[in-house]
Structures are given as C-alpha cells and as structure tokens.
Amino acid sequence: MLTGQSDRSRCALSPVQEEFLEAVALPESMRVASNFPYLHGSATYRPSPLITASVNNTWLYFWSRTRTFRLAYADRVRELIERRQRTLFVAGSCGLELFNNLQLPEDLLRRVSIFAFGPVARRRPRCAHVLVGSPRDSLSIRCFPSPDHLVDSGHMSYLTRPDVRTLCREFLSRVVYPVAEPVRPA
C-alpha cells in the first residue's frame, strides 16, 4: 500500500486495506505488512479524525515535492523494490504523488507497477500503471478527468468496491503474473 499518512506517527495498514489485500488474493508472502513510509515497529492502526487526516495528507502531498522528502524516503522505497523481481504498489489518493516525487531511476521503474485508486497527483507515473477514478470523487477527477477506469465511488470508499477489487486482480494478473508468450521456432 502506498497512501498518505492520516496519522504521521503510524504506518500500520487499516482494516479496510488489509481486507482489500485479502480480497485481491495477494499472497501473504508478497505483501509488505505496513503502509508508506514502511517503518518497522510502527504503532498499531487507529482511526484518525477526518480533519486531522486531511491536514496531514495535504501537508504530506506538498512536502513530497521537496528534496528533504526524497532524501528521507527514496532509499527505503528503493530497498523494497530491489527485494523482488516485480513490485506492485496499490496507491490511494496522494500516494501516486508521493511515488512520483521520489524520482526513482528508470532501471527500478521497469520493475514497478502501480494500481492507483482515487489518484491525487500532478501526472501519471513513468512505469506500468492503471488509474481508477470516479465522477463522484471531486479530488481525483480534477487531477485525472479521464482515468483508465471509472467506478461509482467516493474518495474514501474505493477499497470497499467489488469492481475496484476486480480491476486490481486483473491488473495484478497482467503485471505480476504475466502469461509467458510461447516460444516461436526460429
């Protein structure tokens, strides 16, 4: 998962995020047990008031544009990517902007795919990706008026939608478990 941090002292997955990962049938061995910034030993999840979460995520969105942000988090994300042959980020809201602002090198980007739901970012990423938006999501639709897929969702409810889960499973099967092309005789 790569989303903002509603509570800057925690990066534990929320119950909705954990349920989503279960629903898309991502094996436990392929998951990272926390959200961005992937700190080991983070406190357990606790819900944040909407106003607190909004302020924290807005601050993070703008802070991610700085060199200080890149220095703080690019190596941690690079290490996650380097552990695997392929890495899929499920990016929600400002998560896509956070990823873009890490400015990772091209050799790493070739190993990354992003499933972005309700993306709030200035541009698409430079790696394999799919963007899922909704006409009812006033934040995301301003950034990406023509996402790859439209669903009927508010900004905070994408992960609970069966159609979003199906889209993620389909994307996962294409980018992480691609079907090998048959070898053609010379």
PyRosetta script that sets phi, psi and omega in degrees:
from pyrosetta import init, pose_from_sequence

init()
pose = pose_from_sequence("MLTGQSDRSRCALSPVQEEFLEAVALPESMRVASNFPYLHGSATYRPSPLITASVNNTWLYFWSRTRTFRLAYADRVRELIERRQRTLFVAGSCGLELFNNLQLPEDLLRRVSIFAFGPVARRRPRCAHVLVGSPRDSLSIRCFPSPDHLVDSGHMSYLTRPDVRTLCREFLSRVVYPVAEPVRPA")
pose.set_psi(1, 140.9)
pose.set_omega(1, 176.3)
pose.set_phi(2, -139.0)
pose.set_psi(2, 92.8)
pose.set_omega(2, 178.0)
pose.set_phi(3, -129.8)
pose.set_psi(3, -179.6)
pose.set_omega(3, 175.7)
pose.set_phi(4, -68.5)
pose.set_psi(4, -176.3)
pose.set_omega(4, 178.3)
pose.set_phi(5, -118.2)
pose.set_psi(5, 99.8)
pose.set_omega(5, 178.9)
pose.set_phi(6, -63.0)
pose.set_psi(6, -32.5)
pose.set_omega(6, 176.6)
pose.set_phi(7, -124.1)
pose.set_psi(7, 110.0)
pose.set_omega(7, -172.8)
pose.set_phi(8, -66.7)
pose.set_psi(8, -11.7)
pose.set_omega(8, 179.4)
pose.set_phi(9, -92.7)
pose.set_psi(9, 0.8)
pose.set_omega(9, -174.9)
pose.set_phi(10, -138.1)
pose.set_psi(10, 150.4)
pose.set_omega(10, 172.6)
pose.set_phi(11, -138.8)
pose.set_psi(11, 22.7)
pose.set_omega(11, 176.4)
pose.set_phi(12, -69.5)
pose.set_psi(12, 146.8)
pose.set_omega(12, 177.2)
pose.set_phi(13, -68.7)
pose.set_psi(13, 143.6)
pose.set_omega(13, 175.7)
pose.set_phi(14, -78.4)
pose.set_psi(14, 162.1)
pose.set_omega(14, 175.9)
pose.set_phi(15, -57.3)
pose.set_psi(15, -37.0)
pose.set_omega(15, 179.0)
pose.set_phi(16, -65.8)
pose.set_psi(16, -40.6)
pose.set_omega(16, 177.7)
pose.set_phi(17, -64.9)
pose.set_psi(17, -43.4)
pose.set_omega(17, 178.1)
pose.set_phi(18, -62.8)
pose.set_psi(18, -42.4)
pose.set_omega(18, 178.1)
pose.set_phi(19, -63.0)
pose.set_psi(19, -38.8)
pose.set_omega(19, 178.5)
pose.set_phi(20, -62.2)
pose.set_psi(20, -47.4)
pose.set_omega(20, 179.9)
pose.set_phi(21, -62.0)
pose.set_psi(21, -36.7)
pose.set_omega(21, 174.6)
pose.set_phi(22, -64.4)
pose.set_psi(22, -45.8)
pose.set_omega(22, -175.6)
pose.set_phi(23, -65.5)
pose.set_psi(23, -31.7)
pose.set_omega(23, 179.4)
pose.set_phi(24, -86.3)
pose.set_psi(24, 4.3)
pose.set_omega(24, 174.6)
pose.set_phi(25, 62.2)
pose.set_psi(25, 38.1)
pose.set_omega(25, 174.5)
pose.set_phi(26, -81.3)
pose.set_psi(26, 118.8)
pose.set_omega(26, -177.8)
pose.set_phi(27, -58.1)
pose.set_psi(27, 144.7)
pose.set_omega(27, -179.8)
pose.set_phi(28, -53.4)
pose.set_psi(28, -37.0)
pose.set_omega(28, -177.7)
pose.set_phi(29, -67.4)
pose.set_psi(29, -16.5)
pose.set_omega(29, -178.4)
pose.set_phi(30, -99.5)
pose.set_psi(30, -1.0)
pose.set_omega(30, -175.7)
pose.set_phi(31, -96.5)
pose.set_psi(31, 152.0)
pose.set_omega(31, 167.9)
pose.set_phi(32, -99.8)
pose.set_psi(32, 129.5)
pose.set_omega(32, -170.4)
pose.set_phi(33, -76.9)
pose.set_psi(33, 8.3)
pose.set_omega(33, 178.2)
pose.set_phi(34, -142.2)
pose.set_psi(34, 172.9)
pose.set_omega(34, 178.6)
pose.set_phi(35, -98.1)
pose.set_psi(35, 172.3)
pose.set_omega(35, 174.5)
pose.set_phi(36, -54.4)
pose.set_psi(36, 135.8)
pose.set_omega(36, 9.6)
pose.set_phi(37, -95.3)
pose.set_psi(37, 24.9)
pose.set_omega(37, 171.6)
pose.set_phi(38, 61.1)
pose.set_psi(38, 46.7)
pose.set_omega(38, 178.6)
pose.set_phi(39, -85.0)
pose.set_psi(39, 131.0)
pose.set_omega(39, 175.9)
pose.set_phi(40, -73.6)
pose.set_psi(40, 140.5)
pose.set_omega(40, 176.9)
pose.set_phi(41, 77.0)
pose.set_psi(41, 17.9)
pose.set_omega(41, 177.8)
pose.set_phi(42, -64.5)
pose.set_psi(42, 150.8)
pose.set_omega(42, 176.9)
pose.set_phi(43, -61.2)
pose.set_psi(43, 155.8)
pose.set_omega(43, 179.6)
pose.set_phi(44, -64.3)
pose.set_psi(44, 161.1)
pose.set_omega(44, -178.6)
pose.set_phi(45, -62.6)
pose.set_psi(45, 142.5)
pose.set_omega(45, 167.3)
pose.set_phi(46, -147.1)
pose.set_psi(46, 140.3)
pose.set_omega(46, -178.7)
pose.set_phi(47, -65.7)
pose.set_psi(47, 148.0)
pose.set_omega(47, 177.0)
pose.set_phi(48, -110.5)
pose.set_psi(48, 145.1)
pose.set_omega(48, 174.0)
pose.set_phi(49, -59.0)
pose.set_psi(49, 144.8)
pose.set_omega(49, -175.6)
pose.set_phi(50, -54.9)
pose.set_psi(50, -41.3)
pose.set_omega(50, -179.2)
pose.set_phi(51, -66.1)
pose.set_psi(51, -40.9)
pose.set_omega(51, 177.9)
pose.set_phi(52, -63.7)
pose.set_psi(52, -46.0)
pose.set_omega(52, 179.3)
pose.set_phi(53, -61.3)
pose.set_psi(53, -42.5)
pose.set_omega(53, 180.0)
pose.set_phi(54, -63.0)
pose.set_psi(54, -45.1)
pose.set_omega(54, 179.2)
pose.set_phi(55, -64.0)
pose.set_psi(55, -46.6)
pose.set_omega(55, -178.9)
pose.set_phi(56, -62.1)
pose.set_psi(56, -42.5)
pose.set_omega(56, -178.6)
pose.set_phi(57, -72.8)
pose.set_psi(57, -33.8)
pose.set_omega(57, 175.7)
pose.set_phi(58, -66.0)
pose.set_psi(58, -44.2)
pose.set_omega(58, 177.3)
pose.set_phi(59, -59.3)
pose.set_psi(59, -45.8)
pose.set_omega(59, -178.8)
pose.set_phi(60, -64.0)
pose.set_psi(60, -39.9)
pose.set_omega(60, 178.2)
pose.set_phi(61, -55.7)
pose.set_psi(61, -49.4)
pose.set_omega(61, -178.5)
pose.set_phi(62, -75.4)
pose.set_psi(62, -37.4)
pose.set_omega(62, 178.6)
pose.set_phi(63, -63.8)
pose.set_psi(63, -29.9)
pose.set_omega(63, -178.2)
pose.set_phi(64, -64.2)
pose.set_psi(64, -14.4)
pose.set_omega(64, 179.4)
pose.set_phi(65, -82.9)
pose.set_psi(65, 0.3)
pose.set_omega(65, -175.2)
pose.set_phi(66, -100.0)
pose.set_psi(66, 159.5)
pose.set_omega(66, 175.9)
pose.set_phi(67, -64.0)
pose.set_psi(67, -35.9)
pose.set_omega(67, 179.6)
pose.set_phi(68, -59.4)
pose.set_psi(68, -41.9)
pose.set_omega(68, 177.4)
pose.set_phi(69, -60.9)
pose.set_psi(69, -49.2)
pose.set_omega(69, 179.9)
pose.set_phi(70, -58.1)
pose.set_psi(70, -45.3)
pose.set_omega(70, -180.0)
pose.set_phi(71, -63.7)
pose.set_psi(71, -34.6)
pose.set_omega(71, -177.9)
pose.set_phi(72, -73.9)
pose.set_psi(72, -33.2)
pose.set_omega(72, -168.9)
pose.set_phi(73, -124.5)
pose.set_psi(73, -17.8)
pose.set_omega(73, -175.6)
pose.set_phi(74, -60.5)
pose.set_psi(74, -43.0)
pose.set_omega(74, -179.3)
pose.set_phi(75, -64.9)
pose.set_psi(75, -38.6)
pose.set_omega(75, 179.5)
pose.set_phi(76, -63.2)
pose.set_psi(76, -43.7)
pose.set_omega(76, 179.5)
pose.set_phi(77, -70.0)
pose.set_psi(77, -40.2)
pose.set_omega(77, 177.3)
pose.set_phi(78, -57.4)
pose.set_psi(78, -43.8)
pose.set_omega(78, 179.2)
pose.set_phi(79, -61.7)
pose.set_psi(79, -39.9)
pose.set_omega(79, 177.2)
pose.set_phi(80, -61.1)
pose.set_psi(80, -44.9)
pose.set_omega(80, -178.2)
pose.set_phi(81, -66.6)
pose.set_psi(81, -41.3)
pose.set_omega(81, -176.4)
pose.set_phi(82, -68.6)
pose.set_psi(82, -17.6)
pose.set_omega(82, 179.5)
pose.set_phi(83, -72.5)
pose.set_psi(83, -19.1)
pose.set_omega(83, -173.8)
pose.set_phi(84, -129.2)
pose.set_psi(84, 159.9)
pose.set_omega(84, 175.2)
pose.set_phi(85, -70.9)
pose.set_psi(85, -39.2)
pose.set_omega(85, 178.2)
pose.set_phi(86, -131.6)
pose.set_psi(86, 145.8)
pose.set_omega(86, 177.1)
pose.set_phi(87, -130.6)
pose.set_psi(87, 128.5)
pose.set_omega(87, 175.5)
pose.set_phi(88, -110.1)
pose.set_psi(88, 122.2)
pose.set_omega(88, 172.6)
pose.set_phi(89, -99.9)
pose.set_psi(89, 130.4)
pose.set_omega(89, 170.7)
pose.set_phi(90, -98.0)
pose.set_psi(90, 103.9)
pose.set_omega(90, -171.1)
pose.set_phi(91, -106.4)
pose.set_psi(91, 124.3)
pose.set_omega(91, 178.5)
pose.set_phi(92, -114.3)
pose.set_psi(92, 143.7)
pose.set_omega(92, 174.9)
pose.set_phi(93, 54.0)
pose.set_psi(93, -118.9)
pose.set_omega(93, -176.6)
pose.set_phi(94, -78.3)
pose.set_psi(94, 1.1)
pose.set_omega(94, 179.6)
pose.set_phi(95, -57.5)
pose.set_psi(95, -36.6)
pose.set_omega(95, 178.8)
pose.set_phi(96, -66.1)
pose.set_psi(96, -40.0)
pose.set_omega(96, 176.6)
pose.set_phi(97, -64.6)
pose.set_psi(97, -41.5)
pose.set_omega(97, 177.7)
pose.set_phi(98, -58.9)
pose.set_psi(98, -47.1)
pose.set_omega(98, 179.9)
pose.set_phi(99, -61.2)
pose.set_psi(99, -49.7)
pose.set_omega(99, -179.0)
pose.set_phi(100, -56.9)
pose.set_psi(100, -39.3)
pose.set_omega(100, -175.4)
pose.set_phi(101, -76.8)
pose.set_psi(101, -8.1)
pose.set_omega(101, 173.4)
pose.set_phi(102, -71.5)
pose.set_psi(102, -21.3)
pose.set_omega(102, 177.7)
pose.set_phi(103, 51.9)
pose.set_psi(103, 54.5)
pose.set_omega(103, -179.4)
pose.set_phi(104, -71.5)
pose.set_psi(104, 150.6)
pose.set_omega(104, -178.9)
pose.set_phi(105, -69.5)
pose.set_psi(105, 156.9)
pose.set_omega(105, -177.0)
pose.set_phi(106, -56.4)
pose.set_psi(106, -38.7)
pose.set_omega(106, -178.6)
pose.set_phi(107, -61.8)
pose.set_psi(107, -33.2)
pose.set_omega(107, 176.2)
pose.set_phi(108, -77.6)
pose.set_psi(108, -38.5)
pose.set_omega(108, -178.5)
pose.set_phi(109, -61.4)
pose.set_psi(109, -29.3)
pose.set_omega(109, 178.3)
pose.set_phi(110, -65.9)
pose.set_psi(110, -18.9)
pose.set_omega(110, -178.6)
pose.set_phi(111, -99.6)
pose.set_psi(111, 3.1)
pose.set_omega(111, -173.9)
pose.set_phi(112, -114.8)
pose.set_psi(112, 142.6)
pose.set_omega(112, 170.1)
pose.set_phi(113, -130.9)
pose.set_psi(113, 147.3)
pose.set_omega(113, -178.6)
pose.set_phi(114, -129.0)
pose.set_psi(114, 126.8)
pose.set_omega(114, 170.2)
pose.set_phi(115, -103.0)
pose.set_psi(115, 105.7)
pose.set_omega(115, -174.6)
pose.set_phi(116, -107.4)
pose.set_psi(116, 123.0)
pose.set_omega(116, 177.7)
pose.set_phi(117, -112.1)
pose.set_psi(117, 132.8)
pose.set_omega(117, -178.4)
pose.set_phi(118, 56.6)
pose.set_psi(118, 42.7)
pose.set_omega(118, -172.8)
pose.set_phi(119, -65.5)
pose.set_psi(119, 134.3)
pose.set_omega(119, 174.4)
pose.set_phi(120, -120.7)
pose.set_psi(120, 98.0)
pose.set_omega(120, -175.8)
pose.set_phi(121, -156.1)
pose.set_psi(121, 164.9)
pose.set_omega(121, -179.4)
pose.set_phi(122, -85.3)
pose.set_psi(122, -18.3)
pose.set_omega(122, -179.5)
pose.set_phi(123, -159.3)
pose.set_psi(123, 165.7)
pose.set_omega(123, 173.8)
pose.set_phi(124, -71.1)
pose.set_psi(124, 155.9)
pose.set_omega(124, 177.6)
pose.set_phi(125, -76.9)
pose.set_psi(125, 164.3)
pose.set_omega(125, -179.7)
pose.set_phi(126, -94.9)
pose.set_psi(126, 35.7)
pose.set_omega(126, 178.2)
pose.set_phi(127, -140.4)
pose.set_psi(127, 175.0)
pose.set_omega(127, 176.8)
pose.set_phi(128, -57.2)
pose.set_psi(128, 135.0)
pose.set_omega(128, -177.0)
pose.set_phi(129, -161.5)
pose.set_psi(129, 165.6)
pose.set_omega(129, 169.4)
pose.set_phi(130, -141.8)
pose.set_psi(130, 137.4)
pose.set_omega(130, 179.7)
pose.set_phi(131, -111.8)
pose.set_psi(131, 129.5)
pose.set_omega(131, 178.8)
pose.set_phi(132, -116.4)
pose.set_psi(132, 122.5)
pose.set_omega(132, -179.6)
pose.set_phi(133, -131.2)
pose.set_psi(133, -177.1)
pose.set_omega(133, -179.0)
pose.set_phi(134, -148.8)
pose.set_psi(134, 140.1)
pose.set_omega(134, 175.4)
pose.set_phi(135, -62.4)
pose.set_psi(135, -21.9)
pose.set_omega(135, 178.9)
pose.set_phi(136, -84.3)
pose.set_psi(136, -6.4)
pose.set_omega(136, -179.2)
pose.set_phi(137, -97.9)
pose.set_psi(137, 92.7)
pose.set_omega(137, -174.2)
pose.set_phi(138, -66.4)
pose.set_psi(138, -25.6)
pose.set_omega(138, 177.4)
pose.set_phi(139, -71.5)
pose.set_psi(139, -53.9)
pose.set_omega(139, -174.9)
pose.set_phi(140, -70.5)
pose.set_psi(140, -40.5)
pose.set_omega(140, -174.5)
pose.set_phi(141, -65.3)
pose.set_psi(141, -24.6)
pose.set_omega(141, 174.6)
pose.set_phi(142, -68.9)
pose.set_psi(142, -36.6)
pose.set_omega(142, -179.5)
pose.set_phi(143, -77.8)
pose.set_psi(143, -41.2)
pose.set_omega(143, -176.7)
pose.set_phi(144, -133.6)
pose.set_psi(144, 83.5)
pose.set_omega(144, -178.7)
pose.set_phi(145, -66.2)
pose.set_psi(145, -18.5)
pose.set_omega(145, 179.0)
pose.set_phi(146, -128.3)
pose.set_psi(146, 70.5)
pose.set_omega(146, 178.4)
pose.set_phi(147, -68.3)
pose.set_psi(147, 172.6)
pose.set_omega(147, 179.6)
pose.set_phi(148, -67.7)
pose.set_psi(148, -32.6)
pose.set_omega(148, 179.4)
pose.set_phi(149, -139.4)
pose.set_psi(149, 139.3)
pose.set_omega(149, 174.2)
pose.set_phi(150, -109.7)
pose.set_psi(150, 135.0)
pose.set_omega(150, 175.0)
pose.set_phi(151, -128.8)
pose.set_psi(151, 173.6)
pose.set_omega(151, 178.3)
pose.set_phi(152, -102.6)
pose.set_psi(152, 95.3)
pose.set_omega(152, -175.2)
pose.set_phi(153, -151.0)
pose.set_psi(153, 149.9)
pose.set_omega(153, 168.2)
pose.set_phi(154, -83.5)
pose.set_psi(154, 169.8)
pose.set_omega(154, -175.1)
pose.set_phi(155, -60.4)
pose.set_psi(155, -32.3)
pose.set_omega(155, -174.7)
pose.set_phi(156, -96.6)
pose.set_psi(156, 3.8)
pose.set_omega(156, -172.5)
pose.set_phi(157, -123.2)
pose.set_psi(157, 13.1)
pose.set_omega(157, -179.8)
pose.set_phi(158, -56.6)
pose.set_psi(158, -45.2)
pose.set_omega(158, -172.6)
pose.set_phi(159, -66.6)
pose.set_psi(159, -16.9)
pose.set_omega(159, 179.5)
pose.set_phi(160, -91.4)
pose.set_psi(160, -5.5)
pose.set_omega(160, -175.7)
pose.set_phi(161, -83.5)
pose.set_psi(161, 126.7)
pose.set_omega(161, 177.5)
pose.set_phi(162, -58.7)
pose.set_psi(162, -37.1)
pose.set_omega(162, -179.2)
pose.set_phi(163, -67.9)
pose.set_psi(163, -32.6)
pose.set_omega(163, 177.0)
pose.set_phi(164, -70.2)
pose.set_psi(164, -39.1)
pose.set_omega(164, 177.8)
pose.set_phi(165, -63.2)
pose.set_psi(165, -41.2)
pose.set_omega(165, 177.4)
pose.set_phi(166, -63.5)
pose.set_psi(166, -45.3)
pose.set_omega(166, 178.3)
pose.set_phi(167, -59.9)
pose.set_psi(167, -39.9)
pose.set_omega(167, 179.5)
pose.set_phi(168, -67.8)
pose.set_psi(168, -43.1)
pose.set_omega(168, 177.5)
pose.set_phi(169, -59.2)
pose.set_psi(169, -43.7)
pose.set_omega(169, 179.7)
pose.set_phi(170, -63.0)
pose.set_psi(170, -44.5)
pose.set_omega(170, 179.4)
pose.set_phi(171, -64.6)
pose.set_psi(171, -42.9)
pose.set_omega(171, 178.3)
pose.set_phi(172, -58.3)
pose.set_psi(172, -43.6)
pose.set_omega(172, -179.0)
pose.set_phi(173, -67.3)
pose.set_psi(173, -30.5)
pose.set_omega(173, 179.1)
pose.set_phi(174, -77.5)
pose.set_psi(174, -37.7)
pose.set_omega(174, -171.1)
pose.set_phi(175, -102.2)
pose.set_psi(175, -27.8)
pose.set_omega(175, -178.9)
pose.set_phi(176, -100.6)
pose.set_psi(176, -36.1)
pose.set_omega(176, 179.3)
pose.set_phi(177, -118.7)
pose.set_psi(177, 56.8)
pose.set_omega(177, -176.7)
pose.set_phi(178, -65.2)
pose.set_psi(178, 146.5)
pose.set_omega(178, 177.3)
pose.set_phi(179, -76.7)
pose.set_psi(179, 128.5)
pose.set_omega(179, -179.6)
pose.set_phi(180, -67.4)
pose.set_psi(180, 136.2)
pose.set_omega(180, 176.1)
pose.set_phi(181, -74.7)
pose.set_psi(181, 143.8)
pose.set_omega(181, -179.6)
pose.set_phi(182, -64.3)
pose.set_psi(182, 146.8)
pose.set_omega(182, 176.9)
pose.set_phi(183, -77.5)
pose.set_psi(183, 126.5)
pose.set_omega(183, -179.3)
pose.set_phi(184, -94.3)
pose.set_psi(184, 137.0)
pose.set_omega(184, 178.3)
pose.set_phi(185, -63.1)
pose.set_psi(185, 147.9)
pose.set_omega(185, -179.6)
pose.set_phi(186, -74.2)
pose.dump_pdb("model.pdb")
